[in-house]
Amino acid sequence: MVLPLVDEDKPKCFLCHDMFENIEDLQKHQKTVHKDFFEFHEDDQKRQPAPGDVSIF
């Protein structure tokens, strides 16, 4: 998809593709409208080495 140059500086929601005037509005939108998505994927942020990973010191 090609966006016009006037819209390149506006943040866009990656779930519903709505555009917002600033990042604060985008964060409010994601915390309210897509709350269930972010709560479901909250555990994905806890990363640890996979079994068999080798660390090099």
Biopython code that builds the backbone (N, CA, C, O; Angstrom):
import numpy as np
from Bio.PDB.StructureBuilder import StructureBuilder

atoms = [
    (1, "MET", "N", (0.838, -1.160, 0.000)),
    (1, "MET", "CA", (0.000, 0.000, 0.000)),
    (1, "MET", "C", (0.891, 1.234, 0.000)),
    (1, "MET", "O", (1.865, 1.295, 0.750)),
    (2, "VAL", "N", (0.576, 2.186, -0.809)),
    (2, "VAL", "CA", (1.342, 3.420, -0.901)),
    (2, "VAL", "C", (0.535, 4.537, -0.259)),
    (2, "VAL", "O", (-0.614, 4.782, -0.627)),
    (3, "LEU", "N", (1.158, 5.217, 0.713)),
    (3, "LEU", "CA", (0.491, 6.316, 1.395)),
    (3, "LEU", "C", (0.956, 7.641, 0.803)),
    (3, "LEU", "O", (2.099, 7.753, 0.361)),
    (4, "PRO", "N", (0.099, 8.624, 0.792)),
    (4, "PRO", "CA", (0.536, 9.938, 0.342)),
    (4, "PRO", "C", (1.544, 10.529, 1.329)),
    (4, "PRO", "O", (1.566, 10.144, 2.498)),
    (5, "LEU", "N", (2.367, 11.450, 0.867)),
    (5, "LEU", "CA", (3.405, 12.031, 1.706)),
    (5, "LEU", "C", (2.869, 12.732, 2.948)),
    (5, "LEU", "O", (3.566, 12.801, 3.961)),
    (6, "VAL", "N", (1.665, 13.246, 2.893)),
    (6, "VAL", "CA", (1.116, 13.972, 4.038)),
    (6, "VAL", "C", (0.813, 13.045, 5.211)),
    (6, "VAL", "O", (0.718, 13.523, 6.342)),
    (7, "ASP", "N", (0.657, 11.756, 4.994)),
    (7, "ASP", "CA", (0.292, 10.820, 6.055)),
    (7, "ASP", "C", (1.475, 10.026, 6.600)),
    (7, "ASP", "O", (1.285, 9.192, 7.485)),
    (8, "GLU", "N", (2.673, 10.252, 6.109)),
    (8, "GLU", "CA", (3.804, 9.448, 6.541)),
    (8, "GLU", "C", (4.219, 9.710, 7.981)),
    (8, "GLU", "O", (4.816, 8.836, 8.611)),
    (9, "ASP", "N", (3.926, 10.868, 8.511)),
    (9, "ASP", "CA", (4.354, 11.196, 9.863)),
    (9, "ASP", "C", (3.321, 10.836, 10.924)),
    (9, "ASP", "O", (3.585, 11.019, 12.112)),
    (10, "LYS", "N", (2.171, 10.339, 10.539)),
    (10, "LYS", "CA", (1.118, 10.002, 11.495)),
    (10, "LYS", "C", (1.239, 8.532, 11.908)),
    (10, "LYS", "O", (1.448, 7.664, 11.061)),
    (11, "PRO", "N", (1.107, 8.253, 13.217)),
    (11, "PRO", "CA", (1.155, 6.854, 13.659)),
    (11, "PRO", "C", (-0.088, 6.092, 13.220)),
    (11, "PRO", "O", (-1.172, 6.661, 13.085)),
    (12, "LYS", "N", (0.090, 4.802, 13.001)),
    (12, "LYS", "CA", (-0.988, 3.967, 12.487)),
    (12, "LYS", "C", (-1.091, 2.701, 13.331)),
    (12, "LYS", "O", (-0.075, 2.089, 13.661)),
    (13, "CYS", "N", (-2.292, 2.314, 13.675)),
    (13, "CYS", "CA", (-2.524, 1.092, 14.437)),
    (13, "CYS", "C", (-2.272, -0.108, 13.528)),
    (13, "CYS", "O", (-2.847, -0.198, 12.443)),
    (14, "PHE", "N", (-1.412, -1.032, 13.969)),
    (14, "PHE", "CA", (-1.085, -2.172, 13.125)),
    (14, "PHE", "C", (-2.170, -3.244, 13.141)),
    (14, "PHE", "O", (-2.110, -4.184, 12.348)),
    (15, "LEU", "N", (-3.155, -3.126, 14.019)),
    (15, "LEU", "CA", (-4.240, -4.106, 14.064)),
    (15, "LEU", "C", (-5.430, -3.707, 13.189)),
    (15, "LEU", "O", (-5.963, -4.533, 12.448)),
    (16, "CYS", "N", (-5.841, -2.452, 13.276)),
    (16, "CYS", "CA", (-7.025, -2.031, 12.509)),
    (16, "CYS", "C", (-6.698, -1.003, 11.436)),
    (16, "CYS", "O", (-7.585, -0.610, 10.678)),
    (17, "HIS", "N", (-5.443, -0.557, 11.351)),
    (17, "HIS", "CA", (-4.954, 0.367, 10.318)),
    (17, "HIS", "C", (-5.592, 1.757, 10.391)),
    (17, "HIS", "O", (-5.644, 2.463, 9.383)),
    (18, "ASP", "N", (-6.077, 2.158, 11.573)),
    (18, "ASP", "CA", (-6.566, 3.519, 11.754)),
    (18, "ASP", "C", (-5.373, 4.447, 11.990)),
    (18, "ASP", "O", (-4.392, 4.060, 12.625)),
    (19, "MET", "N", (-5.467, 5.662, 11.478)),
    (19, "MET", "CA", (-4.391, 6.639, 11.655)),
    (19, "MET", "C", (-4.771, 7.619, 12.755)),
    (19, "MET", "O", (-5.943, 7.939, 12.952)),
    (20, "PHE", "N", (-3.727, 8.098, 13.483)),
    (20, "PHE", "CA", (-3.939, 9.015, 14.594)),
    (20, "PHE", "C", (-3.024, 10.216, 14.449)),
    (20, "PHE", "O", (-2.029, 10.174, 13.724)),
    (21, "GLU", "N", (-3.374, 11.290, 15.151)),
    (21, "GLU", "CA", (-2.608, 12.525, 15.056)),
    (21, "GLU", "C", (-1.286, 12.443, 15.811)),
    (21, "GLU", "O", (-0.295, 13.040, 15.389)),
    (22, "ASN", "N", (-1.259, 11.710, 16.926)),
    (22, "ASN", "CA", (-0.022, 11.592, 17.701)),
    (22, "ASN", "C", (0.052, 10.214, 18.358)),
    (22, "ASN", "O", (-0.909, 9.446, 18.331)),
    (23, "ILE", "N", (1.192, 9.922, 18.940)),
    (23, "ILE", "CA", (1.438, 8.604, 19.512)),
    (23, "ILE", "C", (0.601, 8.375, 20.779)),
    (23, "ILE", "O", (0.244, 7.237, 21.083)),
    (24, "GLU", "N", (0.290, 9.432, 21.508)),
    (24, "GLU", "CA", (-0.521, 9.284, 22.722)),
    (24, "GLU", "C", (-1.925, 8.804, 22.372)),
    (24, "GLU", "O", (-2.475, 7.947, 23.064)),
    (25, "ASP", "N", (-2.509, 9.345, 21.310)),
    (25, "ASP", "CA", (-3.832, 8.901, 20.874)),
    (25, "ASP", "C", (-3.799, 7.438, 20.433)),
    (25, "ASP", "O", (-4.732, 6.681, 20.701)),
    (26, "LEU", "N", (-2.733, 7.054, 19.766)),
    (26, "LEU", "CA", (-2.580, 5.659, 19.346)),
    (26, "LEU", "C", (-2.486, 4.737, 20.554)),
    (26, "LEU", "O", (-3.103, 3.672, 20.567)),
    (27, "GLN", "N", (-1.723, 5.133, 21.569)),
    (27, "GLN", "CA", (-1.589, 4.307, 22.766)),
    (27, "GLN", "C", (-2.912, 4.175, 23.502)),
    (27, "GLN", "O", (-3.246, 3.090, 23.977)),
    (28, "LYS", "N", (-3.669, 5.260, 23.604)),
    (28, "LYS", "CA", (-4.990, 5.202, 24.240)),
    (28, "LYS", "C", (-5.918, 4.268, 23.463)),
    (28, "LYS", "O", (-6.662, 3.487, 24.057)),
    (29, "HIS", "N", (-5.870, 4.352, 22.144)),
    (29, "HIS", "CA", (-6.700, 3.509, 21.286)),
    (29, "HIS", "C", (-6.366, 2.036, 21.506)),
    (29, "HIS", "O", (-7.266, 1.209, 21.656)),
    (30, "GLN", "N", (-5.080, 1.709, 21.527)),
    (30, "GLN", "CA", (-4.675, 0.314, 21.682)),
    (30, "GLN", "C", (-4.990, -0.218, 23.070)),
    (30, "GLN", "O", (-5.295, -1.402, 23.216)),
    (31, "LYS", "N", (-4.925, 0.628, 24.093)),
    (31, "LYS", "CA", (-5.234, 0.184, 25.455)),
    (31, "LYS", "C", (-6.721, -0.025, 25.675)),
    (31, "LYS", "O", (-7.106, -0.775, 26.571)),
    (32, "THR", "N", (-7.566, 0.619, 24.879)),
    (32, "THR", "CA", (-9.006, 0.481, 25.071)),
    (32, "THR", "C", (-9.629, -0.481, 24.061)),
    (32, "THR", "O", (-10.299, -1.437, 24.449)),
    (33, "VAL", "N", (-9.416, -0.239, 22.792)),
    (33, "VAL", "CA", (-10.078, -1.025, 21.752)),
    (33, "VAL", "C", (-9.453, -2.418, 21.605)),
    (33, "VAL", "O", (-10.171, -3.403, 21.438)),
    (34, "HIS", "N", (-8.129, -2.501, 21.667)),
    (34, "HIS", "CA", (-7.430, -3.776, 21.450)),
    (34, "HIS", "C", (-6.848, -4.331, 22.747)),
    (34, "HIS", "O", (-5.820, -5.007, 22.733)),
    (35, "LYS", "N", (-7.505, -4.044, 23.858)),
    (35, "LYS", "CA", (-7.011, -4.454, 25.170)),
    (35, "LYS", "C", (-6.848, -5.967, 25.263)),
    (35, "LYS", "O", (-5.854, -6.442, 25.812)),
    (36, "ASP", "N", (-7.796, -6.727, 24.743)),
    (36, "ASP", "CA", (-7.734, -8.185, 24.824)),
    (36, "ASP", "C", (-6.546, -8.749, 24.048)),
    (36, "ASP", "O", (-5.948, -9.734, 24.482)),
    (37, "PHE", "N", (-6.195, -8.157, 22.931)),
    (37, "PHE", "CA", (-5.049, -8.617, 22.140)),
    (37, "PHE", "C", (-3.753, -8.446, 22.920)),
    (37, "PHE", "O", (-2.938, -9.367, 22.982)),
    (38, "PHE", "N", (-3.557, -7.274, 23.516)),
    (38, "PHE", "CA", (-2.319, -7.003, 24.235)),
    (38, "PHE", "C", (-2.236, -7.795, 25.532)),
    (38, "PHE", "O", (-1.141, -8.190, 25.933)),
    (39, "GLU", "N", (-3.360, -8.039, 26.198)),
    (39, "GLU", "CA", (-3.336, -8.869, 27.408)),
    (39, "GLU", "C", (-2.992, -10.317, 27.061)),
    (39, "GLU", "O", (-2.276, -10.977, 27.813)),
    (40, "PHE", "N", (-3.489, -10.813, 25.940)),
    (40, "PHE", "CA", (-3.202, -12.182, 25.523)),
    (40, "PHE", "C", (-1.721, -12.365, 25.195)),
    (40, "PHE", "O", (-1.137, -13.399, 25.519)),
    (41, "HIS", "N", (-1.113, -11.363, 24.549)),
    (41, "HIS", "CA", (0.277, -11.464, 24.126)),
    (41, "HIS", "C", (1.264, -10.893, 25.152)),
    (41, "HIS", "O", (2.444, -10.723, 24.845)),
    (42, "GLU", "N", (0.798, -10.601, 26.345)),
    (42, "GLU", "CA", (1.657, -10.050, 27.379)),
    (42, "GLU", "C", (2.731, -11.053, 27.804)),
    (42, "GLU", "O", (3.847, -10.646, 28.129)),
    (43, "ASP", "N", (2.426, -12.334, 27.811)),
    (43, "ASP", "CA", (3.384, -13.358, 28.221)),
    (43, "ASP", "C", (4.497, -13.544, 27.199)),
    (43, "ASP", "O", (5.541, -14.106, 27.530)),
    (44, "ASP", "N", (4.300, -13.086, 25.964)),
    (44, "ASP", "CA", (5.327, -13.226, 24.932)),
    (44, "ASP", "C", (6.555, -12.370, 25.224)),
    (44, "ASP", "O", (7.620, -12.606, 24.654)),
    (45, "GLN", "N", (6.422, -11.380, 26.104)),
    (45, "GLN", "CA", (7.536, -10.492, 26.397)),
    (45, "GLN", "C", (8.564, -11.147, 27.325)),
    (45, "GLN", "O", (9.695, -10.670, 27.429)),
    (46, "LYS", "N", (8.183, -12.224, 27.994)),
    (46, "LYS", "CA", (9.099, -12.920, 28.891)),
    (46, "LYS", "C", (9.906, -13.912, 28.077)),
    (46, "LYS", "O", (9.457, -15.030, 27.828)),
    (47, "ARG", "N", (11.085, -13.509, 27.665)),
    (47, "ARG", "CA", (11.912, -14.358, 26.810)),
    (47, "ARG", "C", (13.002, -15.021, 27.625)),
    (47, "ARG", "O", (13.540, -14.447, 28.572)),
    (48, "GLN", "N", (13.308, -16.229, 27.237)),
    (48, "GLN", "CA", (14.382, -16.973, 27.872)),
    (48, "GLN", "C", (15.006, -17.866, 26.819)),
    (48, "GLN", "O", (14.410, -18.086, 25.765)),
    (49, "PRO", "N", (16.195, -18.384, 27.083)),
    (49, "PRO", "CA", (16.847, -19.235, 26.087)),
    (49, "PRO", "C", (16.040, -20.504, 25.813)),
    (49, "PRO", "O", (15.442, -21.088, 26.717)),
    (50, "ALA", "N", (16.040, -20.903, 24.575)),
    (50, "ALA", "CA", (15.368, -22.133, 24.195)),
    (50, "ALA", "C", (16.229, -23.336, 24.598)),
    (50, "ALA", "O", (17.447, -23.206, 24.720)),
    (51, "PRO", "N", (15.619, -24.485, 24.802)),
    (51, "PRO", "CA", (16.424, -25.668, 25.145)),
    (51, "PRO", "C", (17.443, -25.952, 24.033)),
    (51, "PRO", "O", (17.102, -25.968, 22.851)),
    (52, "GLY", "N", (18.698, -26.176, 24.438)),
    (52, "GLY", "CA", (19.744, -26.465, 23.475)),
    (52, "GLY", "C", (20.508, -25.246, 23.007)),
    (52, "GLY", "O", (21.473, -25.389, 22.256)),
    (53, "ASP", "N", (20.112, -24.046, 23.424)),
    (53, "ASP", "CA", (20.855, -22.842, 23.049)),
    (53, "ASP", "C", (22.228, -22.855, 23.706)),
    (53, "ASP", "O", (22.368, -23.266, 24.858)),
    (54, "VAL", "N", (23.212, -22.416, 22.990)),
    (54, "VAL", "CA", (24.577, -22.370, 23.503)),
    (54, "VAL", "C", (24.985, -20.920, 23.675)),
    (54, "VAL", "O", (24.894, -20.124, 22.741)),
    (55, "SER", "N", (25.433, -20.582, 24.866)),
    (55, "SER", "CA", (25.927, -19.229, 25.133)),
    (55, "SER", "C", (27.421, -19.188, 24.954)),
    (55, "SER", "O", (28.130, -20.091, 25.398)),
    (56, "ILE", "N", (27.909, -18.146, 24.306)),
    (56, "ILE", "CA", (29.337, -17.979, 24.108)),
    (56, "ILE", "C", (29.802, -16.868, 25.034)),
    (56, "ILE", "O", (29.276, -15.756, 24.989)),
    (57, "PHE", "N", (30.781, -17.163, 25.868)),
    (57, "PHE", "CA", (31.288, -16.193, 26.825)),
    (57, "PHE", "C", (32.546, -15.565, 26.326)),
    (57, "PHE", "O", (33.123, -14.716, 27.005)),
]
sb = StructureBuilder()
sb.init_structure("model")
sb.init_model(0)
sb.init_chain("A")
sb.init_seg("    ")
for serial, (resi, resn, name, xyz) in enumerate(atoms, 1):
    if name == "N":
        sb.init_residue(resn, " ", resi, " ")
    sb.init_atom(name, np.array(xyz, "f"), 0.0, 1.0, " ", f" {name:<3s}", serial, name[0])
structure = sb.get_structure()
